[in-house]
Amino acid sequence: MTGRLKPQTLLAFGALVALLAAMAMYVNSRTPSLHPGTMEVRAKVITADDSEVRSSGLSHIGFQTLTVQILDPPFENQVVEALNSLNGQVDLENLFRPGDRIIAALILDETKGIHHVKAVDLYRQDNLLILFGLFVAALLIYAGVIGVKALISFVVTIFIIWEFLVTQILAGQPPLLTTTFTLILLSAVIIFMVAGLNRKGLTAFLGTISGLVITLLVTLYFGSRAGLFGMTQPYVNALIFSGYYDLDIRQIFYSAIILGASGAAMDIAMDIAASMDEIRLKKPDITVPELIRSGVTVGRQVIGTMTTTLLLAYSGGYLTLLMIFRVKDPSFMRMINLKIVSAEIMRTLIGSVGLVMVAPITALLGGIIILGFSRQKK
């Protein structure tokens, strides 16, 4: 365990705290996207009238009349009536019960009084923050300064994806080009943050980029032949009907494929580079061919489970669809050619091809960079 409070650990932890504080200040300074006459607050449900609700299983149609107590200023402790409209959209709507803490949208009149209140969703933020705190604690206790670096890269990744990638694509920039540039930037930030500016980090970075290039080429080649235009992605219709008619949905779909595969490719490249660097340290007299063979062996072991990991990850997101197939029992030809199934098969296989190719390329690069460069310096 490497969790001692060494100077570098304190410095890294201070950098993490400073980064989180800066991002919190940035988020708080952002102009709210709500209408000027609307604000969102936390509220507690006191009573719930379900007389106008018609239910069928988990689906509900109608509306609830709620009595809620506002928990946030400037209307703290004020008790008001709120409306919860239900249209049968189980994935988006909630049937609230007394005691629930919810988010309520307040419609204000010109005198800043409350004109209307609409129940929006359950307030889940506290539990999610506790879960994040558990993750942070476990990572710091086990990994020490490396854990702090990993957290910094984690936060920076979220920030770059949200503030740069998503924003630039919505602004009309080419999705595939923007995503490729973003992934190169993220790979550099994450790998060099965790591994450091050394031969191990350079090997992992170049191995990751090679996987990104291969995944991109395979995506472009097979994507145009599969007749998939990206309309199977979640909320794509809502995005288009929000006014973004000119977005290249097919390129966004391709971008999602390489974005999803890049994390696993980075993981494999780092595993192999770290293993080869450790072998060099333990056996300084090892030759370049021997080190490459060791890297290939490690890569084979990692690939053996990583491709299945991708399959399980994608299957987990569509478990209910698989259950529908068991219930309806369609033919294999119909099932495999269904648009949404073909899209996920393509996503899984392209990601797996990239992973398989990353391993030997990283091993070859590692033999040249990790050992070759160090021998030249002697």
N, C-alpha and C positions, 0 to 999 in steps of 0.2 A: 504494500500500500504506500502511496506517495503523497499522503495528505498532510505532511508537516508544514508548519508555517515558516517556510524559508522566505528570504527577501523577494525572490522572483515570484513566489506564490502570492505574497501580499501585493506586489506590484501588479500582477495580472488581475487579482481580485479587484484592486482599486480601479484598473482600467475598465473592468466589467461594470462596476457600480457607476462610474462616470458615463459609460456608454448608455446604460439603461436610463440614467437620469436625463441625459441629453435627448434620448428618444422620447421619454415621457413628456419633457418640456415641448418637444416638437409636435407631438400628437395633441397636447392640450392647446397649442397655439393655432392649430388648424381651424379654419372657418367651418362651422357645422354645415352639413349638406341639407339640413332640414329647411323647410319654409320658414321665413322670418317670424311668422306668427305661430310657430309650433315649437315645442320643446319636449324632450323625453326625460322622464324621471322614473325612479324606482317607486313601487307602491305595493302595499299588502292587501290581499283580498280579504274582506270581512264577511261578505255574504255573496252568494251566487244564485241567481234565479234562472233555472233551466226550462221554464215553462214553454218557451218558444223554440226549443231545440228538438230536432228530430234525429234520432240516432239509429244507425245500422252497423253493428259491430264497432269498429274503431272510427267510423266515419260519422260526422255530425254536420247537419245543415240547419241553419236558422241563426239565432243570436242569443247570447247570454247578457243579462243585465247584472252588472257587478256593483257592489259597494266597496270602494277601495280607500285606503288611507295612504296619502302621499308621504313618502319617506325623505324626500330631498327638498332643500330650499329652492325657491322662495315660498313654496306652498307646503312646507313640512307640517305634518300632522293634520292637514286639512282632509276631511272625509268628503268624497265626491262619488257620483255615479258614473260608471264606465260601461261602454258597449264592447262586446266581443263578437264580431261577425264570423260566421262559420259557413264555408262553402263546400265542405267535403274534402278539402285538400289536407289529407292526414299528415303529409310530410312538412307542411308549413303552419298548421293551426294547432291550437291547444284548447282543451276544455278545462277551464280553471276551477279550482276548489278553494273554499275558505282556508286561509293560512298560507296560500301560495304567495311568493314574492314575484312580482311581475314588472315588466317594463310598460309604462303607460305613456301614450302620446297626448300631450295637452294642446288643445286648440285654444289660443288666447284671443280675446277681443281687444279693442283699441285701448281700453283702460287697464290692460294687463291682467284682467280677471280671467278665470277659466270659463270658456264658452262650451267646450265639449271635450270629453275624454274617451280615448280609444285604447283598449287593451292590445298590446303588440305581441308579447311573447313572455315566457318564463324568464326570470333573472337567474342565469346560470354562472355568472362571472366569478362569484366567490369560490365556488367549487372548482372551476377551471384554474383559478389562481392557486388554490391549495394543491391541486394536482401538479401544476407547474413547479411549485415550491418543493414538492416531494421529488420530482425529477431532478431539480437543481441540487438538492441536498445529497441525493444518491450519487450523482455524478461527481460532485466536489469531494465527497468522502472517499470515493474509490479512486478517482483519477487525479485529485490534487490540482496542480498548476495546469496540467493538460486538460482537465475538466473545465477550468476557467477559460482557457483558450477555445475549447469546443463550444462553450456557451456564447462567447463573443462572436464566433463564426456563425452560430445558430441565429443570434439576434440580427447580425449583419445580413444574413441570407434572407430572412423575412423582410427586412427593410428594403433590400435591393429589389426583390421580386415585387413587393407591393408598390414601392415608390418609383421604380424605374421600369421594370418589365411590363407590368400591367398598364401603367400610365402611358408608356410609349406606344404600345399596341393599340390602345383606345384612341390615341392621338393620330393614328393612321400610319405609323411606321411599319415596315415589312415585318410580320410576326416571326418568320423563320430566321431572318438575319438578326433581328433584335434579340431573340432567344439564344441564338448561338453566341453572340457577343456577351450576353449576360452570363451564360454558363462558363465561358472562358474566364470572365472576371470572378465569378463565384468560386470556380475551381482554384484559381490562384489564391484568393483570400482564405478559403477554408484549408487548403493543403498546407500553404506556407505558414498560416497561423498555428496550425497544430504541429506540423513536422519541423517547421523552421526553415530558414533559407540555407539549405544544405543539399548534399547530393541525394539524400533520401527524398526530400521534398520535390526536387527537380524531376527525379524519376517518376514519382507518383503523378506529378502534374502533367508531364509529357505523355504518360500512359493514359491518363484520363482524357486528354485532348485527342489522342489517337482513337479512343473509343467513341468520343463525340463525333469525330469526322466520319468514322465508319457507320455509326448509327444514322447520321444525317444522310449519307449517300444511299444506304439501304432503304431508308424511309422515302426518299424522293423516287427511287426506282420502282418500288413495289406499290407505293401510295397511288401513283397515277394509273396503275393497272388494276387496282382493287375496286375502283369506282366508289370510294368512300370520300364524302365531301365534308366530314366533320360534324354533321348534324346530330350525331349520336351523343355528343358531349352534354353533360348536365347543364341546364339553364341556358343553352345556346339560343333557344327561341325567345326567352325573356330578354336576352342581351340584344338580339336583333330588333325586337319590338320596342326596345327602350330608345331607339333612334339611331343605332349603329348599323345601318343597312349596308354600308360599304366595307365592312370588315371582311377580310379573306378568311372565312371559316375553315377552309381546307388547310391553309397554312397554320392556322391556330391549332388545328388537330395534329398536324405534323410536329409543331412546337411542343405540344403536350407529350407526345411520344418521346422525344429526345430529352425533355425536361424530366420525365419520369425515370428514364433509363440512366441519366447522368449520375444520380446519387449512388446507384449500385456500382456503376463503372468506377467512380471515385473510390468507393469502398474497396473494391478488388485491387485497384492500382496501389492504394496505400498499404493494404495487407501484404502484397508481394514486395513492395519497396522496403517496408519496415522489416520483413523477414530476411530479405537479402542483406540489408544493412546490419542486422543483428548477426547473421552468419559471418559476415566479413569481420565484425568485431571479435567474434569468438574464435575464428580461424583466419588470421591475417594472411597466411600463406596460401590460401585457396586461389585457384586459377580462374580466369574469366569463364571458360567453358563450364567448369564445375559450378560456379556461382549461377550461371544462366540455367543450368539443369536443375539446380535447387529451386530457383525461382519458378521454373515451369512446373515442378512437382507441387510446390505450394499452390500455384495457380489452379492446377487440376483439382486439388482438394476443395478449394474455395468455390470453383465453378460448379462442382458437384452438388452443392447445396444452394448456391445463389440463384440459379435458374429456377429451381423449385420455389425459392422465396418469392421471386417475381410472380410466378403463377399463383401462389397462395395470396399474395397481396392484391392482385387484380381480381381473383375469384372472390375474396372477401367483400369487395365492393359490389358484387353482383350475385350474392348468395340467393336472394329472393328470386332472381331471374332463373337460376339453376333449378330452384324448387318448382317454378312454373313449368319448366321443361319436363320435370318428372311427372307433374300432374297432367299436362296436356299430351305428353308422349309424342312429339312430332317426329317425323323421319329425320335420320341423320343428315341427309342432304339439305332439307329445309332448315334445320337448326344451324348447321355450320355456315350456311349462306345468309342467314339473317343479318341485317346490317349491323346491329349492335354487337352481335357475337363476332362477326368478321372483324369489326374494329378492335375488339379486345384481344382477339387472337393475333391480329397484326401487331398490336402494341406489345404483347408479351413476347412474340417471336423476334421482333426487331430488337427489343431490349436484350433478349438472350443472345442474339448474334453479336451485338456490340460487346456484351460481357465476355463471351468466349474469345473474341479477338483481342480484348484488352490484356488478358493474362499473358500470352506469349510475347506480345509487343512490350509490355512492361518488364518482363523478365529479360528480354534482349537489351532494352535500354538500361536496365539496372546493372547488367554485367559490364556494359560500356562505361556508364557514368559512375556508379558506386565504386567499382573496383578499378576500372581502367584509368579514371582521372586521378584516383588516389595513388596508383602505382607511378603515374607520370610525375607526381610531385616529389617522389622520393629520389 
